């Protein structure tokens, strides 16, 4: 009798084991539920996507320095042209051929410049094709820049810094050279020097008013 009960218990345990191993265990994670929740399709919209105010560029040379960072002061050499090839400005034409320095992304320059240096390295050169919407707008900047004019810039990123550069100090005044000769003396024309003036002595006698 005991042998039969043991046999039945063994058969039941074997069947339960087979039932357990026949179905793989599924682990439900947040990712699984998230995928199921966002599996809906995006509604179709007919048409071709268009670009609004596209800034285009060509990297002329990749700089060897560090990557340009946002919210820095950039020091840049540049030359700007109109689409017909007219050069309207260049830092090389400034006095002393000095580059310009500006805070990147602070809207101190045209919008095309506030985004046109992304991805550049220090020392790199790039050509920017700036649409008029990102330049001087529909009115332009007469007489140099016509209305609704695209602008083309060649820019070179020279340096970046956390603070603006110090303004150059004016040169110190040069000392005047001293004369090696003695100052000329006026000629003696026989005139005698005036006698020294003596201080006036106060009148010690009391004065009385003259009655009428």
C-alpha positions as a LaTeX table, in Angstrom:
\begin{tabular}{lrrr}
\hline
Residue & $x$ (\AA) & $y$ (\AA) & $z$ (\AA) \\
\hline
Unk1 & 0.00 & 0.00 & 0.00 \\
Unk2 & 2.82 & 2.37 & 0.89 \\
Unk3 & 4.62 & 1.45 & $-2.32$ \\
Unk4 & 1.52 & 2.37 & $-4.35$ \\
Unk5 & 1.17 & 5.76 & $-2.62$ \\
Unk6 & 4.82 & 6.56 & $-3.32$ \\
Unk7 & 4.40 & 5.61 & $-6.96$ \\
Unk8 & 1.34 & 7.86 & $-7.31$ \\
Unk9 & 3.20 & 10.73 & $-5.65$ \\
Unk10 & 6.16 & 10.29 & $-8.02$ \\
Unk11 & 3.87 & 10.26 & $-11.07$ \\
Unk12 & 2.12 & 13.45 & $-9.87$ \\
Unk13 & 5.43 & 15.23 & $-9.26$ \\
Unk14 & 6.73 & 14.20 & $-12.69$ \\
Unk15 & 3.59 & 15.50 & $-14.39$ \\
Unk16 & 3.79 & 18.79 & $-12.51$ \\
Unk17 & 7.42 & 19.16 & $-13.49$ \\
Unk18 & 6.65 & 18.50 & $-17.14$ \\
Unk19 & 3.83 & 21.04 & $-17.01$ \\
Unk20 & 6.14 & 23.68 & $-15.54$ \\
Unk21 & 8.95 & 23.22 & $-18.05$ \\
Unk22 & 6.65 & 23.19 & $-21.08$ \\
Unk23 & 5.85 & 26.96 & $-20.76$ \\
Unk24 & 8.73 & 29.47 & $-20.81$ \\
Unk25 & 8.74 & 32.08 & $-18.09$ \\
Unk26 & 8.01 & 35.60 & $-19.37$ \\
Unk27 & 9.54 & 38.51 & $-17.46$ \\
Unk28 & 7.49 & 41.69 & $-17.74$ \\
Unk29 & 9.62 & 44.79 & $-17.61$ \\
Unk30 & 8.89 & 48.47 & $-17.91$ \\
Unk31 & 10.46 & 48.46 & $-21.35$ \\
Unk32 & 8.10 & 45.73 & $-22.51$ \\
Unk33 & 5.06 & 47.63 & $-21.36$ \\
Unk34 & 6.45 & 50.90 & $-22.77$ \\
Unk35 & 6.96 & 49.36 & $-26.20$ \\
Unk36 & 3.45 & 47.98 & $-26.22$ \\
Unk37 & 2.04 & 51.35 & $-25.18$ \\
Unk38 & 3.83 & 53.34 & $-27.93$ \\
Unk39 & 3.46 & 50.93 & $-30.79$ \\
Unk40 & 0.75 & 53.00 & $-32.48$ \\
Unk41 & 1.52 & 54.36 & $-35.95$ \\
Unk42 & 2.07 & 58.05 & $-36.68$ \\
Unk43 & $-0.73$ & 59.42 & $-38.85$ \\
Unk44 & 0.38 & 59.79 & $-42.45$ \\
Unk45 & 0.76 & 63.31 & $-43.81$ \\
Unk46 & 1.08 & 63.68 & $-47.59$ \\
Unk47 & 3.83 & 65.87 & $-49.03$ \\
Unk48 & 7.60 & 66.32 & $-49.00$ \\
Unk49 & 9.31 & 67.84 & $-45.94$ \\
Unk50 & 10.70 & 71.30 & $-46.56$ \\
Unk51 & 13.56 & 73.10 & $-44.86$ \\
Unk52 & 12.93 & 76.46 & $-43.25$ \\
Unk53 & 15.80 & 78.95 & $-43.15$ \\
Unk54 & 18.44 & 76.37 & $-44.03$ \\
Unk55 & 22.01 & 77.27 & $-43.12$ \\
Unk56 & 24.42 & 75.40 & $-45.37$ \\
Unk57 & 28.16 & 75.11 & $-45.01$ \\
Unk58 & 31.29 & 73.50 & $-46.41$ \\
Unk59 & 34.25 & 72.68 & $-44.18$ \\
Unk60 & 37.32 & 73.99 & $-46.00$ \\
Unk61 & 39.75 & 72.57 & $-43.45$ \\
Unk62 & 39.30 & 70.83 & $-40.10$ \\
Unk63 & 41.10 & 72.50 & $-37.23$ \\
Unk64 & 43.66 & 70.67 & $-35.12$ \\
Unk65 & 42.53 & 72.36 & $-31.89$ \\
Unk66 & 39.74 & 71.47 & $-29.46$ \\
Unk67 & 36.09 & 71.39 & $-30.40$ \\
Unk68 & 34.34 & 74.75 & $-30.28$ \\
Unk69 & 32.10 & 75.03 & $-27.23$ \\
Unk70 & 28.89 & 77.02 & $-26.76$ \\
Unk71 & 28.74 & 80.16 & $-24.64$ \\
Unk72 & 32.36 & 81.05 & $-25.33$ \\
Unk73 & 34.00 & 84.11 & $-26.81$ \\
Unk74 & 35.13 & 83.30 & $-30.34$ \\
Unk75 & 37.94 & 85.09 & $-32.15$ \\
Unk76 & 37.34 & 84.91 & $-35.89$ \\
Unk77 & 38.79 & 86.06 & $-39.18$ \\
Unk78 & 36.19 & 86.36 & $-41.94$ \\
Unk79 & 35.40 & 87.59 & $-45.42$ \\
Unk80 & 31.84 & 88.17 & $-46.65$ \\
Unk81 & 30.50 & 88.15 & $-50.21$ \\
Unk82 & 27.21 & 88.69 & $-51.96$ \\
Unk83 & 26.02 & 85.92 & $-54.31$ \\
Unk84 & 27.36 & 87.87 & $-57.32$ \\
Unk85 & 30.87 & 87.79 & $-55.87$ \\
Unk86 & 30.93 & 91.33 & $-54.43$ \\
Unk87 & 33.01 & 91.46 & $-51.26$ \\
Unk88 & 31.21 & 93.64 & $-48.72$ \\
Unk89 & 33.38 & 93.16 & $-45.62$ \\
Unk90 & 36.51 & 91.42 & $-44.37$ \\
Unk91 & 38.44 & 91.44 & $-41.14$ \\
Unk92 & 41.62 & 91.47 & $-43.22$ \\
Unk93 & 40.63 & 94.94 & $-44.44$ \\
Unk94 & 40.26 & 96.33 & $-40.91$ \\
Unk95 & 43.04 & 98.49 & $-39.43$ \\
Unk96 & 45.86 & 96.19 & $-38.45$ \\
Unk97 & 44.01 & 93.22 & $-40.00$ \\
Unk98 & 42.55 & 92.50 & $-36.59$ \\
Unk99 & 40.05 & 89.61 & $-36.21$ \\
Unk100 & 36.77 & 90.16 & $-34.39$ \\
Unk101 & 35.71 & 88.65 & $-31.06$ \\
Unk102 & 32.09 & 87.97 & $-30.11$ \\
Unk103 & 30.14 & 85.86 & $-27.59$ \\
Unk104 & 28.79 & 82.82 & $-29.41$ \\
Unk105 & 25.03 & 82.36 & $-29.16$ \\
Unk106 & 24.41 & 85.73 & $-27.46$ \\
Unk107 & 22.72 & 87.36 & $-30.49$ \\
Unk108 & 25.47 & 89.93 & $-30.92$ \\
Unk109 & 25.88 & 88.89 & $-34.55$ \\
Unk110 & 23.53 & 87.66 & $-37.28$ \\
Unk111 & 21.63 & 84.45 & $-36.54$ \\
Unk112 & 23.63 & 82.56 & $-39.16$ \\
Unk113 & 26.78 & 83.21 & $-37.16$ \\
Unk114 & 25.12 & 82.19 & $-33.90$ \\
Unk115 & 24.74 & 78.64 & $-35.27$ \\
Unk116 & 27.28 & 78.44 & $-38.08$ \\
Unk117 & 30.30 & 77.48 & $-35.97$ \\
Unk118 & 28.82 & 74.34 & $-34.40$ \\
Unk119 & 31.05 & 71.33 & $-34.84$ \\
Unk120 & 34.13 & 73.34 & $-35.78$ \\
Unk121 & 37.54 & 72.90 & $-34.20$ \\
Unk122 & 39.91 & 75.70 & $-33.30$ \\
Unk123 & 41.99 & 76.49 & $-36.36$ \\
Unk124 & 39.32 & 75.27 & $-38.76$ \\
Unk125 & 37.98 & 77.11 & $-41.79$ \\
Unk126 & 34.43 & 76.95 & $-43.08$ \\
Unk127 & 32.28 & 78.52 & $-45.80$ \\
Unk128 & 28.80 & 79.55 & $-44.64$ \\
Unk129 & 25.82 & 80.03 & $-46.95$ \\
Unk130 & 23.46 & 82.18 & $-44.91$ \\
Unk131 & 19.88 & 82.82 & $-46.16$ \\
Unk132 & 18.58 & 86.33 & $-45.78$ \\
Unk133 & 16.22 & 85.22 & $-42.98$ \\
Unk134 & 19.31 & 84.39 & $-40.88$ \\
Unk135 & 21.26 & 87.45 & $-42.03$ \\
Unk136 & 19.87 & 90.99 & $-42.44$ \\
Unk137 & 16.30 & 90.08 & $-43.29$ \\
Unk138 & 14.03 & 91.37 & $-46.01$ \\
Unk139 & 15.34 & 94.94 & $-45.76$ \\
Unk140 & 19.04 & 94.12 & $-45.98$ \\
Unk141 & 21.57 & 96.75 & $-44.99$ \\
Unk142 & 21.85 & 99.30 & $-47.79$ \\
Unk143 & 23.93 & 100.32 & $-49.55$ \\
Unk144 & 26.27 & 97.35 & $-49.15$ \\
Unk145 & 23.75 & 94.52 & $-48.67$ \\
Unk146 & 20.60 & 94.48 & $-50.82$ \\
Unk147 & 17.18 & 93.40 & $-49.60$ \\
Unk148 & 16.64 & 89.65 & $-49.18$ \\
Unk149 & 20.25 & 88.88 & $-49.98$ \\
Unk150 & 21.92 & 85.59 & $-49.16$ \\
Unk151 & 25.39 & 86.06 & $-47.70$ \\
Unk152 & 28.46 & 83.90 & $-48.15$ \\
Unk153 & 31.19 & 83.92 & $-45.51$ \\
Unk154 & 34.58 & 82.31 & $-45.26$ \\
Unk155 & 35.33 & 82.08 & $-41.54$ \\
Unk156 & 38.37 & 80.90 & $-39.61$ \\
Unk157 & 37.97 & 80.09 & $-35.92$ \\
Unk158 & 41.19 & 81.26 & $-34.30$ \\
Unk159 & 40.49 & 80.89 & $-30.58$ \\
Unk160 & 37.84 & 80.58 & $-27.87$ \\
Unk161 & 37.85 & 81.83 & $-24.29$ \\
Unk162 & 35.62 & 82.12 & $-21.24$ \\
Unk163 & 36.03 & 85.88 & $-20.96$ \\
Unk164 & 36.28 & 88.68 & $-23.51$ \\
Unk165 & 39.79 & 89.75 & $-24.45$ \\
Unk166 & 41.23 & 92.80 & $-22.77$ \\
Unk167 & 41.07 & 95.99 & $-24.76$ \\
Unk168 & 44.51 & 97.04 & $-26.02$ \\
Unk169 & 46.03 & 99.76 & $-23.91$ \\
Unk170 & 46.93 & 103.03 & $-25.64$ \\
Unk171 & 50.68 & 103.54 & $-26.07$ \\
Unk172 & 52.39 & 105.53 & $-23.34$ \\
Unk173 & 53.31 & 109.09 & $-24.32$ \\
Unk174 & 56.91 & 109.50 & $-25.39$ \\
Unk175 & 59.04 & 111.88 & $-23.26$ \\
Unk176 & 60.06 & 115.08 & $-24.99$ \\
Unk177 & 63.81 & 115.28 & $-25.74$ \\
Unk178 & 65.63 & 117.85 & $-23.64$ \\
Unk179 & 67.58 & 120.62 & $-25.38$ \\
Unk180 & 71.35 & 120.44 & $-25.03$ \\
Unk181 & 71.81 & 124.22 & $-25.28$ \\
Unk182 & 71.21 & 126.74 & $-22.50$ \\
Unk183 & 68.09 & 128.84 & $-22.81$ \\
Unk184 & 68.65 & 132.15 & $-24.55$ \\
Unk185 & 68.94 & 135.25 & $-22.29$ \\
Unk186 & 67.27 & 138.47 & $-23.32$ \\
Unk187 & 69.61 & 141.13 & $-24.68$ \\
Unk188 & 70.59 & 144.00 & $-22.31$ \\
Unk189 & 69.25 & 147.20 & $-23.86$ \\
Unk190 & 70.36 & 149.49 & $-21.02$ \\
Unk191 & 67.07 & 149.46 & $-19.17$ \\
Unk192 & 67.36 & 149.42 & $-15.42$ \\
Unk193 & 65.29 & 147.02 & $-13.39$ \\
Unk194 & 62.34 & 148.58 & $-11.64$ \\
Unk195 & 62.77 & 149.17 & $-7.92$ \\
Unk196 & 61.16 & 146.71 & $-5.64$ \\
Unk197 & 57.74 & 147.75 & $-4.47$ \\
Unk198 & 57.50 & 148.40 & $-0.74$ \\
Unk199 & 54.46 & 147.23 & 1.10 \\
Unk200 & 52.06 & 150.04 & 1.92 \\
Unk201 & 51.89 & 151.01 & 5.59 \\
Unk202 & 48.47 & 151.48 & 7.03 \\
Unk203 & 47.47 & 155.02 & 8.06 \\
Unk204 & 47.55 & 155.12 & 11.86 \\
Unk205 & 45.74 & 158.42 & 12.19 \\
Unk206 & 42.02 & 158.03 & 12.74 \\
Unk207 & 39.82 & 159.55 & 10.13 \\
Unk208 & 36.66 & 161.45 & 10.87 \\
Unk209 & 33.79 & 162.04 & 8.62 \\
Unk210 & 33.47 & 165.60 & 7.28 \\
Unk211 & 30.08 & 166.81 & 8.41 \\
Unk212 & 28.10 & 168.86 & 5.98 \\
\hline
\end{tabular}
